[in-house]
Amino acid sequence: MNGHIVWLRPERSYGFVRPVDGGGDMVFDVDRTTRARLGAIAPGMAVHFMVRHDGTGPVAVILGAGHLDDDTL
């Protein structure tokens, strides 16, 4: 899925991403692996990601920089 980072709180280790095709914002963890894949993380940044559903709702996982044409990882 493609989206954009809309809010970021790196000191608290989380942020929100909004899917390009609509729907609600999803939380993501700003961990070491995410930082390694994305580099400098900033609001407005284009990303691709997978969605995992947990007890609180959808969560964006495995974020990567940029949008993918075929929208798959």
PDB file with SEQRES, HELIX, SHEET and CRYST1 records, atoms N, CA, C and O in Angstrom:
SEQRES   1 A   73  MET ASN GLY HIS ILE VAL TRP LEU ARG PRO GLU ARG SER          
SEQRES   2 A   73  TYR GLY PHE VAL ARG PRO VAL ASP GLY GLY GLY ASP MET          
SEQRES   3 A   73  VAL PHE ASP VAL ASP ARG THR THR ARG ALA ARG LEU GLY          
SEQRES   4 A   73  ALA ILE ALA PRO GLY MET ALA VAL HIS PHE MET VAL ARG          
SEQRES   5 A   73  HIS ASP GLY THR GLY PRO VAL ALA VAL ILE LEU GLY ALA          
SEQRES   6 A   73  GLY HIS LEU ASP ASP ASP THR LEU                              
HELIX    1 AA1 PRO A   10  ARG A   12  5                                   3    
HELIX    2 AA2 ARG A   32  LEU A   38  1                                   7    
SHEET    1 AA1 6 ASN A   2  ARG A   9  0                                        
SHEET    2 AA1 6 TYR A  14  PRO A  19 -1                                        
SHEET    3 AA1 6 MET A  26  ASP A  29 -1                                        
SHEET    4 AA1 6 GLY A  57  ALA A  65  1                                        
SHEET    5 AA1 6 ALA A  46  ASP A  54 -1                                        
SHEET    6 AA1 6 ASN A   2  ARG A   9 -1                                        
CRYST1    1.000    1.000    1.000  90.00  90.00  90.00 P 1           1          
ATOM      1  N   MET A   1       0.847  -1.159   0.000  1.00  0.00           N  
ATOM      2  CA  MET A   1       0.000   0.000   0.000  1.00  0.00           C  
ATOM      3  C   MET A   1       0.901   1.232   0.000  1.00  0.00           C  
ATOM      4  O   MET A   1       1.947   1.238   0.649  1.00  0.00           O  
ATOM      5  N   ASN A   2       0.503   2.260  -0.716  1.00  0.00           N  
ATOM      6  CA  ASN A   2       1.256   3.509  -0.765  1.00  0.00           C  
ATOM      7  C   ASN A   2       0.594   4.557   0.121  1.00  0.00           C  
ATOM      8  O   ASN A   2      -0.623   4.549   0.303  1.00  0.00           O  
ATOM      9  N   GLY A   3       1.400   5.452   0.667  1.00  0.00           N  
ATOM     10  CA  GLY A   3       0.866   6.509   1.509  1.00  0.00           C  
ATOM     11  C   GLY A   3       1.898   7.584   1.773  1.00  0.00           C  
ATOM     12  O   GLY A   3       2.974   7.607   1.177  1.00  0.00           O  
ATOM     13  N   HIS A   4       1.540   8.473   2.681  1.00  0.00           N  
ATOM     14  CA  HIS A   4       2.425   9.569   3.082  1.00  0.00           C  
ATOM     15  C   HIS A   4       2.428   9.673   4.602  1.00  0.00           C  
ATOM     16  O   HIS A   4       1.403   9.467   5.253  1.00  0.00           O  
ATOM     17  N   ILE A   5       3.583   9.994   5.154  1.00  0.00           N  
ATOM     18  CA  ILE A   5       3.662  10.238   6.587  1.00  0.00           C  
ATOM     19  C   ILE A   5       2.981  11.578   6.853  1.00  0.00           C  
ATOM     20  O   ILE A   5       3.326  12.594   6.250  1.00  0.00           O  
ATOM     21  N   VAL A   6       2.011  11.564   7.766  1.00  0.00           N  
ATOM     22  CA  VAL A   6       1.263  12.792   8.050  1.00  0.00           C  
ATOM     23  C   VAL A   6       1.591  13.382   9.421  1.00  0.00           C  
ATOM     24  O   VAL A   6       1.313  14.554   9.674  1.00  0.00           O  
ATOM     25  N   TRP A   7       2.172  12.592  10.292  1.00  0.00           N  
ATOM     26  CA  TRP A   7       2.493  13.070  11.639  1.00  0.00           C  
ATOM     27  C   TRP A   7       3.599  12.201  12.192  1.00  0.00           C  
ATOM     28  O   TRP A   7       3.629  10.995  11.947  1.00  0.00           O  
ATOM     29  N   LEU A   8       4.499  12.798  12.929  1.00  0.00           N  
ATOM     30  CA  LEU A   8       5.655  12.062  13.416  1.00  0.00           C  
ATOM     31  C   LEU A   8       6.045  12.553  14.804  1.00  0.00           C  
ATOM     32  O   LEU A   8       6.111  13.758  15.046  1.00  0.00           O  
ATOM     33  N   ARG A   9       6.301  11.625  15.708  1.00  0.00           N  
ATOM     34  CA  ARG A   9       6.781  11.933  17.051  1.00  0.00           C  
ATOM     35  C   ARG A   9       7.956  10.998  17.327  1.00  0.00           C  
ATOM     36  O   ARG A   9       7.806  10.024  18.065  1.00  0.00           O  
ATOM     37  N   PRO A  10       9.128  11.281  16.744  1.00  0.00           N  
ATOM     38  CA  PRO A  10      10.262  10.363  16.874  1.00  0.00           C  
ATOM     39  C   PRO A  10      10.722  10.152  18.312  1.00  0.00           C  
ATOM     40  O   PRO A  10      11.180   9.062  18.656  1.00  0.00           O  
ATOM     41  N   GLU A  11      10.608  11.169  19.153  1.00  0.00           N  
ATOM     42  CA  GLU A  11      11.042  10.993  20.540  1.00  0.00           C  
ATOM     43  C   GLU A  11      10.140  10.026  21.304  1.00  0.00           C  
ATOM     44  O   GLU A  11      10.540   9.495  22.340  1.00  0.00           O  
ATOM     45  N   ARG A  12       8.938   9.796  20.805  1.00  0.00           N  
ATOM     46  CA  ARG A  12       8.018   8.823  21.404  1.00  0.00           C  
ATOM     47  C   ARG A  12       7.958   7.532  20.580  1.00  0.00           C  
ATOM     48  O   ARG A  12       7.241   6.598  20.939  1.00  0.00           O  
ATOM     49  N   SER A  13       8.710   7.482  19.480  1.00  0.00           N  
ATOM     50  CA  SER A  13       8.866   6.304  18.620  1.00  0.00           C  
ATOM     51  C   SER A  13       7.607   5.879  17.880  1.00  0.00           C  
ATOM     52  O   SER A  13       7.353   4.684  17.725  1.00  0.00           O  
ATOM     53  N   TYR A  14       6.817   6.845  17.420  1.00  0.00           N  
ATOM     54  CA  TYR A  14       5.687   6.487  16.572  1.00  0.00           C  
ATOM     55  C   TYR A  14       5.293   7.658  15.671  1.00  0.00           C  
ATOM     56  O   TYR A  14       5.713   8.798  15.872  1.00  0.00           O  
ATOM     57  N   GLY A  15       4.483   7.340  14.688  1.00  0.00           N  
ATOM     58  CA  GLY A  15       3.971   8.332  13.770  1.00  0.00           C  
ATOM     59  C   GLY A  15       2.712   7.790  13.114  1.00  0.00           C  
ATOM     60  O   GLY A  15       2.249   6.697  13.441  1.00  0.00           O  
ATOM     61  N   PHE A  16       2.160   8.568  12.180  1.00  0.00           N  
ATOM     62  CA  PHE A  16       0.968   8.144  11.453  1.00  0.00           C  
ATOM     63  C   PHE A  16       1.197   8.291   9.959  1.00  0.00           C  
ATOM     64  O   PHE A  16       1.840   9.236   9.501  1.00  0.00           O  
ATOM     65  N   VAL A  17       0.662   7.344   9.212  1.00  0.00           N  
ATOM     66  CA  VAL A  17       0.742   7.350   7.760  1.00  0.00           C  
ATOM     67  C   VAL A  17      -0.681   7.315   7.213  1.00  0.00           C  
ATOM     68  O   VAL A  17      -1.546   6.629   7.758  1.00  0.00           O  
ATOM     69  N   ARG A  18      -0.920   8.064   6.124  1.00  0.00           N  
ATOM     70  CA  ARG A  18      -2.232   8.102   5.478  1.00  0.00           C  
ATOM     71  C   ARG A  18      -2.138   7.412   4.120  1.00  0.00           C  
ATOM     72  O   ARG A  18      -1.328   7.810   3.283  1.00  0.00           O  
ATOM     73  N   PRO A  19      -2.958   6.378   3.888  1.00  0.00           N  
ATOM     74  CA  PRO A  19      -2.945   5.694   2.599  1.00  0.00           C  
ATOM     75  C   PRO A  19      -3.345   6.635   1.459  1.00  0.00           C  
ATOM     76  O   PRO A  19      -4.214   7.489   1.632  1.00  0.00           O  
ATOM     77  N   VAL A  20      -2.718   6.480   0.313  1.00  0.00           N  
ATOM     78  CA  VAL A  20      -3.015   7.290  -0.863  1.00  0.00           C  
ATOM     79  C   VAL A  20      -4.443   7.050  -1.346  1.00  0.00           C  
ATOM     80  O   VAL A  20      -5.117   7.982  -1.785  1.00  0.00           O  
ATOM     81  N   ASP A  21      -4.901   5.807  -1.266  1.00  0.00           N  
ATOM     82  CA  ASP A  21      -6.224   5.479  -1.799  1.00  0.00           C  
ATOM     83  C   ASP A  21      -7.361   5.752  -0.814  1.00  0.00           C  
ATOM     84  O   ASP A  21      -8.484   5.294  -1.024  1.00  0.00           O  
ATOM     85  N   GLY A  22      -7.081   6.486   0.246  1.00  0.00           N  
ATOM     86  CA  GLY A  22      -8.117   6.851   1.205  1.00  0.00           C  
ATOM     87  C   GLY A  22      -8.110   5.953   2.422  1.00  0.00           C  
ATOM     88  O   GLY A  22      -7.282   5.051   2.546  1.00  0.00           O  
ATOM     89  N   GLY A  23      -9.028   6.209   3.299  1.00  0.00           N  
ATOM     90  CA  GLY A  23      -9.079   5.456   4.546  1.00  0.00           C  
ATOM     91  C   GLY A  23      -8.438   6.255   5.656  1.00  0.00           C  
ATOM     92  O   GLY A  23      -7.882   7.330   5.431  1.00  0.00           O  
ATOM     93  N   GLY A  24      -8.522   5.724   6.842  1.00  0.00           N  
ATOM     94  CA  GLY A  24      -7.995   6.419   8.002  1.00  0.00           C  
ATOM     95  C   GLY A  24      -6.494   6.319   8.133  1.00  0.00           C  
ATOM     96  O   GLY A  24      -5.856   5.449   7.540  1.00  0.00           O  
ATOM     97  N   ASP A  25      -5.939   7.225   8.918  1.00  0.00           N  
ATOM     98  CA  ASP A  25      -4.518   7.205   9.217  1.00  0.00           C  
ATOM     99  C   ASP A  25      -4.188   5.971  10.049  1.00  0.00           C  
ATOM    100  O   ASP A  25      -5.011   5.509  10.839  1.00  0.00           O  
ATOM    101  N   MET A  26      -2.994   5.448   9.870  1.00  0.00           N  
ATOM    102  CA  MET A  26      -2.539   4.272  10.609  1.00  0.00           C  
ATOM    103  C   MET A  26      -1.263   4.594  11.355  1.00  0.00           C  
ATOM    104  O   MET A  26      -0.381   5.278  10.834  1.00  0.00           O  
ATOM    105  N   VAL A  27      -1.169   4.105  12.561  1.00  0.00           N  
ATOM    106  CA  VAL A  27       0.018   4.298  13.372  1.00  0.00           C  
ATOM    107  C   VAL A  27       1.148   3.395  12.862  1.00  0.00           C  
ATOM    108  O   VAL A  27       0.891   2.320  12.320  1.00  0.00           O  
ATOM    109  N   PHE A  28       2.388   3.834  13.037  1.00  0.00           N  
ATOM    110  CA  PHE A  28       3.551   2.988  12.768  1.00  0.00           C  
ATOM    111  C   PHE A  28       4.605   3.260  13.828  1.00  0.00           C  
ATOM    112  O   PHE A  28       4.675   4.354  14.388  1.00  0.00           O  
ATOM    113  N   ASP A  29       5.422   2.250  14.094  1.00  0.00           N  
ATOM    114  CA  ASP A  29       6.518   2.373  15.056  1.00  0.00           C  
ATOM    115  C   ASP A  29       7.749   2.938  14.370  1.00  0.00           C  
ATOM    116  O   ASP A  29       8.102   2.522  13.266  1.00  0.00           O  
ATOM    117  N   VAL A  30       8.391   3.874  15.019  1.00  0.00           N  
ATOM    118  CA  VAL A  30       9.663   4.412  14.535  1.00  0.00           C  
ATOM    119  C   VAL A  30      10.766   3.678  15.297  1.00  0.00           C  
ATOM    120  O   VAL A  30      11.287   4.167  16.300  1.00  0.00           O  
ATOM    121  N   ASP A  31      11.104   2.493  14.794  1.00  0.00           N  
ATOM    122  CA  ASP A  31      12.138   1.694  15.436  1.00  0.00           C  
ATOM    123  C   ASP A  31      13.416   1.738  14.596  1.00  0.00           C  
ATOM    124  O   ASP A  31      13.463   2.394  13.556  1.00  0.00           O  
ATOM    125  N   ARG A  32      14.433   1.044  15.051  1.00  0.00           N  
ATOM    126  CA  ARG A  32      15.725   1.034  14.349  1.00  0.00           C  
ATOM    127  C   ARG A  32      15.600   0.516  12.921  1.00  0.00           C  
ATOM    128  O   ARG A  32      16.232   1.049  12.009  1.00  0.00           O  
ATOM    129  N   THR A  33      14.789  -0.517  12.723  1.00  0.00           N  
ATOM    130  CA  THR A  33      14.624  -1.095  11.389  1.00  0.00           C  
ATOM    131  C   THR A  33      13.926  -0.109  10.455  1.00  0.00           C  
ATOM    132  O   THR A  33      14.327   0.047   9.301  1.00  0.00           O  
ATOM    133  N   THR A  34      12.894   0.550  10.947  1.00  0.00           N  
ATOM    134  CA  THR A  34      12.188   1.545  10.132  1.00  0.00           C  
ATOM    135  C   THR A  34      13.116   2.689   9.765  1.00  0.00           C  
ATOM    136  O   THR A  34      13.128   3.136   8.618  1.00  0.00           O  
ATOM    137  N   ARG A  35      13.896   3.166  10.729  1.00  0.00           N  
ATOM    138  CA  ARG A  35      14.847   4.248  10.444  1.00  0.00           C  
ATOM    139  C   ARG A  35      15.876   3.818   9.396  1.00  0.00           C  
ATOM    140  O   ARG A  35      16.257   4.618   8.542  1.00  0.00           O  
ATOM    141  N   ALA A  36      16.326   2.571   9.452  1.00  0.00           N  
ATOM    142  CA  ALA A  36      17.306   2.078   8.482  1.00  0.00           C  
ATOM    143  C   ALA A  36      16.705   2.028   7.082  1.00  0.00           C  
ATOM    144  O   ALA A  36      17.379   2.369   6.110  1.00  0.00           O  
ATOM    145  N   ARG A  37      15.441   1.607   6.967  1.00  0.00           N  
ATOM    146  CA  ARG A  37      14.798   1.519   5.650  1.00  0.00           C  
ATOM    147  C   ARG A  37      14.439   2.885   5.084  1.00  0.00           C  
ATOM    148  O   ARG A  37      14.526   3.088   3.873  1.00  0.00           O  
ATOM    149  N   LEU A  38      14.034   3.832   5.938  1.00  0.00           N  
ATOM    150  CA  LEU A  38      13.544   5.125   5.460  1.00  0.00           C  
ATOM    151  C   LEU A  38      14.602   6.218   5.443  1.00  0.00           C  
ATOM    152  O   LEU A  38      14.485   7.172   4.674  1.00  0.00           O  
ATOM    153  N   GLY A  39      15.616   6.103   6.263  1.00  0.00           N  
ATOM    154  CA  GLY A  39      16.586   7.189   6.373  1.00  0.00           C  
ATOM    155  C   GLY A  39      15.977   8.331   7.167  1.00  0.00           C  
ATOM    156  O   GLY A  39      15.425   8.114   8.246  1.00  0.00           O  
ATOM    157  N   ALA A  40      16.073   9.539   6.643  1.00  0.00           N  
ATOM    158  CA  ALA A  40      15.500  10.712   7.324  1.00  0.00           C  
ATOM    159  C   ALA A  40      13.980  10.678   7.157  1.00  0.00           C  
ATOM    160  O   ALA A  40      13.471  10.791   6.042  1.00  0.00           O  
ATOM    161  N   ILE A  41      13.265  10.523   8.262  1.00  0.00           N  
ATOM    162  CA  ILE A  41      11.811  10.427   8.241  1.00  0.00           C  
ATOM    163  C   ILE A  41      11.227  11.810   8.499  1.00  0.00           C  
ATOM    164  O   ILE A  41      11.636  12.495   9.435  1.00  0.00           O  
ATOM    165  N   ALA A  42      10.260  12.224   7.659  1.00  0.00           N  
ATOM    166  CA  ALA A  42       9.648  13.541   7.830  1.00  0.00           C  
ATOM    167  C   ALA A  42       8.202  13.515   7.344  1.00  0.00           C  
ATOM    168  O   ALA A  42       7.866  12.751   6.439  1.00  0.00           O  
ATOM    169  N   PRO A  43       7.351  14.338   7.935  1.00  0.00           N  
ATOM    170  CA  PRO A  43       5.978  14.454   7.437  1.00  0.00           C  
ATOM    171  C   PRO A  43       5.973  14.827   5.956  1.00  0.00           C  
ATOM    172  O   PRO A  43       6.797  15.621   5.502  1.00  0.00           O  
ATOM    173  N   GLY A  44       5.042  14.247   5.215  1.00  0.00           N  
ATOM    174  CA  GLY A  44       4.952  14.463   3.775  1.00  0.00           C  
ATOM    175  C   GLY A  44       5.711  13.437   2.957  1.00  0.00           C  
ATOM    176  O   GLY A  44       5.521  13.345   1.745  1.00  0.00           O  
ATOM    177  N   MET A  45       6.567  12.666   3.606  1.00  0.00           N  
ATOM    178  CA  MET A  45       7.380  11.667   2.916  1.00  0.00           C  
ATOM    179  C   MET A  45       6.508  10.572   2.310  1.00  0.00           C  
ATOM    180  O   MET A  45       5.611  10.051   2.973  1.00  0.00           O  
ATOM    181  N   ALA A  46       6.771  10.223   1.047  1.00  0.00           N  
ATOM    182  CA  ALA A  46       6.078   9.122   0.377  1.00  0.00           C  
ATOM    183  C   ALA A  46       6.650   7.803   0.872  1.00  0.00           C  
ATOM    184  O   ALA A  46       7.867   7.633   0.945  1.00  0.00           O  
ATOM    185  N   VAL A  47       5.766   6.867   1.211  1.00  0.00           N  
ATOM    186  CA  VAL A  47       6.181   5.563   1.710  1.00  0.00           C  
ATOM    187  C   VAL A  47       5.281   4.473   1.132  1.00  0.00           C  
ATOM    188  O   VAL A  47       4.182   4.749   0.652  1.00  0.00           O  
ATOM    189  N   HIS A  48       5.762   3.238   1.185  1.00  0.00           N  
ATOM    190  CA  HIS A  48       4.933   2.072   0.930  1.00  0.00           C  
ATOM    191  C   HIS A  48       5.013   1.205   2.174  1.00  0.00           C  
ATOM    192  O   HIS A  48       6.005   1.240   2.901  1.00  0.00           O  
ATOM    193  N   PHE A  49       3.964   0.426   2.416  1.00  0.00           N  
ATOM    194  CA  PHE A  49       3.899  -0.326   3.659  1.00  0.00           C  
ATOM    195  C   PHE A  49       2.888  -1.457   3.541  1.00  0.00           C  
ATOM    196  O   PHE A  49       2.098  -1.517   2.599  1.00  0.00           O  
ATOM    197  N   MET A  50       2.934  -2.345   4.517  1.00  0.00           N  
ATOM    198  CA  MET A  50       1.938  -3.402   4.645  1.00  0.00           C  
ATOM    199  C   MET A  50       1.061  -3.050   5.845  1.00  0.00           C  
ATOM    200  O   MET A  50       1.454  -2.255   6.699  1.00  0.00           O  
ATOM    201  N   VAL A  51      -0.121  -3.644   5.902  1.00  0.00           N  
ATOM    202  CA  VAL A  51      -1.052  -3.384   6.993  1.00  0.00           C  
ATOM    203  C   VAL A  51      -1.226  -4.644   7.824  1.00  0.00           C  
ATOM    204  O   VAL A  51      -1.483  -5.727   7.297  1.00  0.00           O  
ATOM    205  N   ARG A  52      -1.081  -4.481   9.129  1.00  0.00           N  
ATOM    206  CA  ARG A  52      -1.344  -5.564  10.071  1.00  0.00           C  
ATOM    207  C   ARG A  52      -2.512  -5.114  10.942  1.00  0.00           C  
ATOM    208  O   ARG A  52      -2.578  -3.953  11.346  1.00  0.00           O  
ATOM    209  N   HIS A  53      -3.419  -6.018  11.227  1.00  0.00           N  
ATOM    210  CA  HIS A  53      -4.558  -5.692  12.085  1.00  0.00           C  
ATOM    211  C   HIS A  53      -4.296  -6.283  13.461  1.00  0.00           C  
ATOM    212  O   HIS A  53      -4.049  -7.481  13.606  1.00  0.00           O  
ATOM    213  N   ASP A  54      -4.355  -5.412  14.478  1.00  0.00           N  
ATOM    214  CA  ASP A  54      -4.208  -5.907  15.845  1.00  0.00           C  
ATOM    215  C   ASP A  54      -5.458  -5.531  16.631  1.00  0.00           C  
ATOM    216  O   ASP A  54      -6.447  -5.105  16.034  1.00  0.00           O  
ATOM    217  N   GLY A  55      -5.442  -5.674  17.921  1.00  0.00           N  
ATOM    218  CA  GLY A  55      -6.615  -5.428  18.748  1.00  0.00           C  
ATOM    219  C   GLY A  55      -7.114  -3.994  18.742  1.00  0.00           C  
ATOM    220  O   GLY A  55      -8.262  -3.739  19.109  1.00  0.00           O  
ATOM    221  N   THR A  56      -6.270  -3.050  18.331  1.00  0.00           N  
ATOM    222  CA  THR A  56      -6.674  -1.644  18.321  1.00  0.00           C  
ATOM    223  C   THR A  56      -7.022  -1.131  16.930  1.00  0.00           C  
ATOM    224  O   THR A  56      -7.487   0.001  16.797  1.00  0.00           O  
ATOM    225  N   GLY A  57      -6.811  -1.930  15.898  1.00  0.00           N  
ATOM    226  CA  GLY A  57      -7.099  -1.509  14.528  1.00  0.00           C  
ATOM    227  C   GLY A  57      -5.914  -1.743  13.619  1.00  0.00           C  
ATOM    228  O   GLY A  57      -4.965  -2.431  13.994  1.00  0.00           O  
ATOM    229  N   PRO A  58      -5.961  -1.167  12.407  1.00  0.00           N  
ATOM    230  CA  PRO A  58      -4.868  -1.378  11.453  1.00  0.00           C  
ATOM    231  C   PRO A  58      -3.602  -0.634  11.869  1.00  0.00           C  
ATOM    232  O   PRO A  58      -3.653   0.477  12.396  1.00  0.00           O  
ATOM    233  N   VAL A  59      -2.456  -1.287  11.614  1.00  0.00           N  
ATOM    234  CA  VAL A  59      -1.144  -0.734  11.921  1.00  0.00           C  
ATOM    235  C   VAL A  59      -0.289  -0.851  10.670  1.00  0.00           C  
ATOM    236  O   VAL A  59      -0.261  -1.905  10.036  1.00  0.00           O  
ATOM    237  N   ALA A  60       0.412   0.227  10.306  1.00  0.00           N  
ATOM    238  CA  ALA A  60       1.322   0.197   9.160  1.00  0.00           C  
ATOM    239  C   ALA A  60       2.629  -0.459   9.599  1.00  0.00           C  
ATOM    240  O   ALA A  60       3.217  -0.069  10.608  1.00  0.00           O  
ATOM    241  N   VAL A  61       3.080  -1.455   8.839  1.00  0.00           N  
ATOM    242  CA  VAL A  61       4.324  -2.166   9.155  1.00  0.00           C  
ATOM    243  C   VAL A  61       5.183  -2.284   7.902  1.00  0.00           C  
ATOM    244  O   VAL A  61       4.696  -2.125   6.783  1.00  0.00           O  
ATOM    245  N   ILE A  62       6.455  -2.561   8.105  1.00  0.00           N  
ATOM    246  CA  ILE A  62       7.433  -2.755   7.028  1.00  0.00           C  
ATOM    247  C   ILE A  62       7.408  -1.563   6.063  1.00  0.00           C  
ATOM    248  O   ILE A  62       7.242  -1.739   4.856  1.00  0.00           O  
ATOM    249  N   LEU A  63       7.572  -0.369   6.595  1.00  0.00           N  
ATOM    250  CA  LEU A  63       7.589   0.833   5.773  1.00  0.00           C  
ATOM    251  C   LEU A  63       8.851   0.901   4.935  1.00  0.00           C  
ATOM    252  O   LEU A  63       9.934   0.541   5.397  1.00  0.00           O  
ATOM    253  N   GLY A  64       8.710   1.362   3.707  1.00  0.00           N  
ATOM    254  CA  GLY A  64       9.828   1.594   2.815  1.00  0.00           C  
ATOM    255  C   GLY A  64       9.659   2.958   2.154  1.00  0.00           C  
ATOM    256  O   GLY A  64       8.537   3.451   2.034  1.00  0.00           O  
ATOM    257  N   ALA A  65      10.738   3.561   1.735  1.00  0.00           N  
ATOM    258  CA  ALA A  65      10.696   4.886   1.108  1.00  0.00           C  
ATOM    259  C   ALA A  65      10.118   4.819  -0.296  1.00  0.00           C  
ATOM    260  O   ALA A  65      10.412   3.889  -1.047  1.00  0.00           O  
ATOM    261  N   GLY A  66       9.301   5.797  -0.651  1.00  0.00           N  
ATOM    262  CA  GLY A  66       8.750   5.932  -1.994  1.00  0.00           C  
ATOM    263  C   GLY A  66       7.503   5.099  -2.201  1.00  0.00           C  
ATOM    264  O   GLY A  66       7.153   4.240  -1.392  1.00  0.00           O  
ATOM    265  N   HIS A  67       6.851   5.381  -3.302  1.00  0.00           N  
ATOM    266  CA  HIS A  67       5.666   4.635  -3.695  1.00  0.00           C  
ATOM    267  C   HIS A  67       6.067   3.522  -4.663  1.00  0.00           C  
ATOM    268  O   HIS A  67       7.030   3.664  -5.417  1.00  0.00           O  
ATOM    269  N   LEU A  68       5.324   2.418  -4.636  1.00  0.00           N  
ATOM    270  CA  LEU A  68       5.549   1.329  -5.575  1.00  0.00           C  
ATOM    271  C   LEU A  68       4.475   1.360  -6.649  1.00  0.00           C  
ATOM    272  O   LEU A  68       3.299   1.570  -6.353  1.00  0.00           O  
ATOM    273  N   ASP A  69       4.881   1.149  -7.901  1.00  0.00           N  
ATOM    274  CA  ASP A  69       3.931   1.152  -9.012  1.00  0.00           C  
ATOM    275  C   ASP A  69       2.879   0.068  -8.894  1.00  0.00           C  
ATOM    276  O   ASP A  69       1.699   0.322  -9.136  1.00  0.00           O  
ATOM    277  N   ASP A  70       3.292  -1.145  -8.524  1.00  0.00           N  
ATOM    278  CA  ASP A  70       2.338  -2.252  -8.441  1.00  0.00           C  
ATOM    279  C   ASP A  70       1.760  -2.410  -7.048  1.00  0.00           C  
ATOM    280  O   ASP A  70       0.975  -3.325  -6.802  1.00  0.00           O  
ATOM    281  N   ASP A  71       2.145  -1.518  -6.126  1.00  0.00           N  
ATOM    282  CA  ASP A  71       1.581  -1.469  -4.773  1.00  0.00           C  
ATOM    283  C   ASP A  71       1.748  -2.776  -3.991  1.00  0.00           C  
ATOM    284  O   ASP A  71       0.888  -3.135  -3.187  1.00  0.00           O  
ATOM    285  N   THR A  72       2.845  -3.476  -4.226  1.00  0.00           N  
ATOM    286  CA  THR A  72       3.141  -4.677  -3.457  1.00  0.00           C  
ATOM    287  C   THR A  72       4.546  -4.565  -2.896  1.00  0.00           C  
ATOM    288  O   THR A  72       5.356  -3.778  -3.385  1.00  0.00           O  
ATOM    289  N   LEU A  73       4.833  -5.350  -1.871  1.00  0.00           N  
ATOM    290  CA  LEU A  73       6.196  -5.332  -1.314  1.00  0.00           C  
ATOM    291  C   LEU A  73       7.005  -6.428  -1.930  1.00  0.00           C  
ATOM    292  O   LEU A  73       8.180  -6.588  -1.600  1.00  0.00           O  
TER     293      LEU A  73                                                      
END                                                                             
